[in-house]
């Protein structure tokens, strides 16, 4: 047990020195990963072996270089599901769960045979989490990145929804089936200036194309608006993630293409995070 404590102390000190805010927690998670045991069981675990220690120190070195923890352990939890992630794909964030929460609010019938689109699907977390909740739904996930789609395919198989979703490499306006009931997108919306000020984990490792939305962060919304207007069924709704200061600007972009913003939903931190939109004409879904 003392060997475990010593390793944790040394590992946390190295991470602290490297500027990792959650140094102690990350050290515990990495040691648990190296020993293949739950982190909360470390202090009552068997003594670590030399192999465990060597592996742990290699993992600490990766985190010391500010590689994201999720890339190191190979997964990230989203909507209580574990998603495989690694280089080339955006790491799912807790605030993105707001989009799922809002869609569940609008479509309470879990047996509904909904058609879903996820534009810029990345790891597939939005599409797969929604399909998990709607066993009769089917979906399409689109991404420009072959690397991201490889992770999405692995996750779809892992969670048993591979037979209910099609994952395609293309831009948002191409290879998308005619119309959808539910449309998700977590597009790149970080500005160039914001990226320059981001943490090393983001700046050095996560895919730039999944993050940056141009100088003002709105390029993706300008591209998405006509696609949504053309693909969303009457009665359908779109759920778009936004930056915390972008609600007004994104609303204006969507309205120019004939969409109506039903509401802006906040994440758990209270920041505006999800724009819920529908067509302005012929939509029987009540606003709310």
C-alpha positions as CSV (number, residue, x, y, z in Angstrom):
1,X,0.0,0.0,0.0
2,X,2.9,2.4,0.7
3,X,4.2,1.8,-2.8
4,X,0.8,2.9,-4.1
5,X,0.8,6.0,-2.0
6,X,4.4,6.8,-3.0
7,X,3.6,6.4,-6.7
8,X,0.5,8.6,-6.4
9,X,2.4,11.3,-4.6
10,X,5.2,11.3,-7.2
11,X,2.8,11.2,-10.1
12,X,0.6,14.0,-8.8
13,X,3.7,16.1,-8.2
14,X,4.9,15.7,-11.8
15,X,1.4,16.6,-13.1
16,X,1.2,19.6,-10.8
17,X,4.6,20.8,-12.0
18,X,3.3,20.4,-15.6
19,X,0.4,22.6,-14.9
20,X,-2.4,20.0,-14.8
21,X,-5.2,21.4,-12.6
22,X,-6.6,18.0,-11.6
23,X,-3.2,16.5,-10.9
24,X,-4.1,14.3,-7.9
25,X,-7.3,13.0,-9.5
26,X,-5.6,12.3,-12.8
27,X,-2.8,10.4,-11.0
28,X,-5.4,8.2,-9.3
29,X,-7.2,7.5,-12.5
30,X,-4.1,6.7,-14.3
31,X,-2.8,4.4,-11.6
32,X,-6.1,2.6,-11.5
33,X,-6.0,2.2,-15.3
34,X,-2.4,0.9,-15.1
35,X,-3.4,-1.7,-12.4
36,X,-6.8,-2.4,-14.0
37,X,-8.7,-1.6,-10.8
38,X,-11.2,1.1,-9.8
39,X,-9.3,4.2,-8.5
40,X,-11.3,4.1,-5.3
41,X,-9.9,0.7,-4.5
42,X,-6.2,1.7,-4.9
43,X,-5.4,2.1,-1.2
44,X,-6.8,-1.4,-0.4
45,X,-5.4,-3.0,-3.5
46,X,-2.6,-5.6,-3.8
47,X,0.9,-4.2,-4.0
48,X,1.7,-3.0,-7.4
49,X,4.3,-4.8,-9.5
50,X,7.2,-3.4,-11.3
51,X,5.3,-3.7,-14.5
52,X,2.4,-1.7,-13.0
53,X,4.8,1.0,-11.9
54,X,6.5,1.2,-15.3
55,X,3.2,1.4,-17.1
56,X,1.9,4.1,-14.7
57,X,5.0,6.2,-15.2
58,X,4.6,6.0,-18.9
59,X,1.0,7.1,-18.6
60,X,2.1,10.0,-16.3
61,X,4.6,11.1,-18.9
62,X,1.9,11.3,-21.5
63,X,-0.3,13.3,-19.2
64,X,2.7,15.4,-18.2
65,X,2.9,16.5,-21.9
66,X,-0.7,17.6,-21.5
67,X,-2.2,14.8,-23.7
68,X,-5.9,14.6,-22.7
69,X,-6.7,12.0,-20.1
70,X,-9.5,10.6,-22.3
71,X,-7.0,9.9,-25.1
72,X,-4.7,8.2,-22.7
73,X,-7.3,5.8,-21.2
74,X,-9.1,5.5,-24.6
75,X,-12.6,6.5,-23.5
76,X,-14.9,9.2,-22.2
77,X,-18.3,8.9,-20.5
78,X,-21.2,10.7,-22.1
79,X,-24.9,10.2,-21.1
80,X,-23.7,7.4,-18.8
81,X,-22.2,5.5,-21.7
82,X,-18.5,5.0,-22.3
83,X,-17.3,6.2,-25.7
84,X,-14.0,5.2,-27.3
85,X,-11.9,8.2,-28.2
86,X,-8.4,8.9,-29.4
87,X,-6.4,11.1,-31.7
88,X,-8.5,12.6,-34.5
89,X,-11.8,12.9,-32.7
90,X,-13.3,15.5,-30.4
91,X,-13.7,14.4,-26.8
92,X,-17.3,14.4,-25.7
93,X,-18.1,17.2,-23.1
94,X,-20.7,17.1,-20.4
95,X,-22.3,20.3,-21.6
96,X,-23.2,18.6,-24.9
97,X,-25.6,16.3,-23.0
98,X,-27.9,19.4,-22.9
99,X,-28.8,18.6,-26.5
100,X,-30.0,15.1,-25.6
101,X,-32.0,16.5,-22.6
102,X,-33.8,19.0,-24.8
103,X,-34.6,16.4,-27.5
104,X,-36.0,14.0,-24.9
105,X,-38.2,16.8,-23.6
106,X,-39.7,17.4,-27.0
107,X,-40.1,13.8,-28.1
108,X,-41.5,12.0,-24.9
109,X,-42.6,8.9,-26.8
110,X,-39.6,6.6,-26.5
111,X,-41.2,4.1,-28.9
112,X,-41.5,6.6,-31.7
113,X,-39.9,5.5,-35.1
114,X,-37.9,8.7,-35.4
115,X,-35.4,9.5,-38.1
116,X,-32.3,11.2,-36.7
117,X,-29.4,13.1,-38.2
118,X,-26.2,14.1,-36.5
119,X,-24.2,16.5,-38.6
120,X,-20.5,16.5,-37.6
121,X,-21.0,13.3,-35.6
122,X,-17.4,13.0,-34.3
123,X,-17.4,10.1,-31.8
124,X,-21.1,9.5,-32.5
125,X,-21.9,10.4,-28.9
126,X,-25.1,12.4,-29.7
127,X,-26.5,10.0,-32.3
128,X,-25.7,6.9,-30.3
129,X,-27.0,8.2,-27.0
130,X,-30.3,9.2,-28.6
131,X,-30.7,5.8,-30.4
132,X,-30.0,4.1,-27.1
133,X,-33.1,5.9,-25.6
134,X,-35.3,5.3,-28.7
135,X,-35.2,1.6,-29.7
136,X,-37.3,2.2,-32.9
137,X,-35.4,5.2,-34.1
138,X,-32.7,5.1,-36.8
139,X,-30.1,7.6,-37.7
140,X,-27.5,9.1,-40.0
141,X,-24.2,10.4,-38.8
142,X,-22.1,12.7,-41.1
143,X,-18.6,13.8,-40.7
144,X,-15.8,15.1,-42.9
145,X,-13.2,13.3,-40.9
146,X,-12.4,9.6,-41.7
147,X,-10.6,9.4,-38.3
148,X,-13.6,10.6,-36.4
149,X,-15.9,8.2,-38.3
150,X,-13.7,5.3,-37.4
151,X,-14.3,6.1,-33.7
152,X,-18.0,6.6,-34.3
153,X,-18.3,3.2,-36.0
154,X,-16.5,1.5,-33.1
155,X,-18.9,3.2,-30.7
156,X,-22.0,2.3,-32.7
157,X,-20.9,-1.4,-32.6
158,X,-20.0,-1.2,-28.9
159,X,-23.4,0.1,-28.0
160,X,-25.4,-2.2,-30.2
161,X,-26.9,0.4,-32.6
162,X,-24.8,-0.2,-35.6
163,X,-27.7,-1.8,-37.5
164,X,-29.8,1.4,-36.9
165,X,-27.3,4.0,-38.1
166,X,-25.4,4.9,-41.2
167,X,-22.2,6.7,-40.8
168,X,-20.9,8.6,-43.8
169,X,-17.9,10.7,-44.7
170,X,-19.1,13.9,-46.4
171,X,-19.9,17.5,-45.8
172,X,-23.2,18.5,-44.2
173,X,-25.1,19.1,-47.5
174,X,-24.1,15.8,-49.2
175,X,-25.2,12.2,-48.8
176,X,-27.9,13.2,-46.2
177,X,-31.2,11.4,-46.5
178,X,-34.2,13.7,-47.5
179,X,-35.7,14.7,-44.2
180,X,-35.5,14.1,-40.4
181,X,-37.5,14.4,-37.3
182,X,-34.5,15.2,-35.1
183,X,-31.3,16.9,-36.2
184,X,-28.3,17.3,-33.9
185,X,-25.1,19.2,-34.5
186,X,-22.2,20.1,-32.2
187,X,-20.4,22.2,-34.9
188,X,-17.1,23.9,-34.6
189,X,-17.8,27.2,-32.9
190,X,-14.6,28.3,-31.2
191,X,-13.1,31.5,-32.6
192,X,-9.5,31.7,-33.7
193,X,-8.7,33.9,-30.7
194,X,-10.4,31.6,-28.3
195,X,-8.4,28.6,-29.6
196,X,-5.1,30.5,-29.2
197,X,-6.0,30.9,-25.6
198,X,-7.2,27.3,-25.0
199,X,-5.5,24.8,-22.8
200,X,-2.6,22.7,-24.2
201,X,-4.9,19.6,-24.2
202,X,-7.1,21.3,-26.7
203,X,-4.6,23.3,-28.6
204,X,-2.0,20.5,-29.1
205,X,-4.2,17.4,-29.4
206,X,-7.8,17.8,-30.4
207,X,-8.7,18.2,-34.0
208,X,-8.7,21.8,-35.0
209,X,-11.4,21.3,-37.7
210,X,-13.8,20.1,-35.0
211,X,-13.2,23.2,-32.9
212,X,-12.7,26.3,-35.0
213,X,-15.7,28.1,-36.6
214,X,-13.8,30.9,-38.2
215,X,-12.9,34.4,-37.0
216,X,-16.3,34.9,-35.4
217,X,-17.1,31.2,-34.7
218,X,-20.2,31.3,-36.9
219,X,-19.1,29.8,-40.2
220,X,-20.6,26.4,-39.4
221,X,-24.0,27.8,-38.5
222,X,-24.1,29.7,-41.8
223,X,-23.5,26.4,-43.6
224,X,-25.9,24.4,-41.4
225,X,-28.9,26.8,-41.6
226,X,-29.9,26.1,-45.2
227,X,-29.3,22.3,-44.7
228,X,-31.5,22.3,-41.6
229,X,-34.2,24.3,-43.4
230,X,-34.2,21.8,-46.2
231,X,-33.9,18.6,-44.2
232,X,-36.1,19.2,-41.2
233,X,-39.6,17.7,-41.3
234,X,-42.7,19.6,-40.3
235,X,-42.9,18.8,-36.6
236,X,-39.2,18.1,-36.4
237,X,-36.6,20.0,-34.4
238,X,-33.0,20.8,-34.6
239,X,-30.7,20.9,-31.6
240,X,-27.4,22.9,-32.0
241,X,-24.7,23.4,-29.5
242,X,-23.4,26.9,-29.2
243,X,-20.8,28.9,-27.4
244,X,-22.0,30.6,-24.2
245,X,-22.1,34.1,-25.9
246,X,-23.4,33.1,-29.3
247,X,-27.2,32.7,-28.7
248,X,-28.2,36.0,-30.3
249,X,-25.9,35.6,-33.3
250,X,-26.8,32.0,-34.0
251,X,-30.5,32.9,-33.8
252,X,-30.1,35.6,-36.4
253,X,-28.2,33.2,-38.7
254,X,-31.0,30.6,-38.4
255,X,-33.8,33.0,-38.9
256,X,-32.4,34.3,-42.2
257,X,-32.9,30.8,-43.6
258,X,-36.6,30.5,-42.5
259,X,-36.0,28.8,-39.1
260,X,-37.6,29.8,-35.8
261,X,-35.7,29.4,-32.5
262,X,-38.1,27.8,-30.1
263,X,-35.8,28.2,-27.0
264,X,-32.3,28.5,-25.8
265,X,-31.4,25.9,-23.2
266,X,-28.7,26.3,-20.6
267,X,-26.2,23.7,-19.5
268,X,-25.7,22.6,-15.9
269,X,-23.3,25.5,-15.3
270,X,-26.1,27.9,-16.4
271,X,-24.5,28.9,-19.7
272,X,-26.6,29.1,-22.9
273,X,-25.6,25.9,-24.7
274,X,-28.4,24.6,-26.9
275,X,-30.4,26.3,-29.6
276,X,-33.7,24.5,-30.3
277,X,-35.1,25.4,-33.8
278,X,-37.9,24.4,-36.1
279,X,-39.3,25.5,-39.4
280,X,-41.4,28.6,-39.3
281,X,-44.2,27.2,-41.5
282,X,-46.2,24.0,-41.3
283,X,-44.8,22.8,-38.0
284,X,-47.4,21.3,-35.6
285,X,-45.0,20.9,-32.6
286,X,-46.1,23.4,-30.0
287,X,-43.4,25.9,-28.9
288,X,-42.1,25.6,-25.4
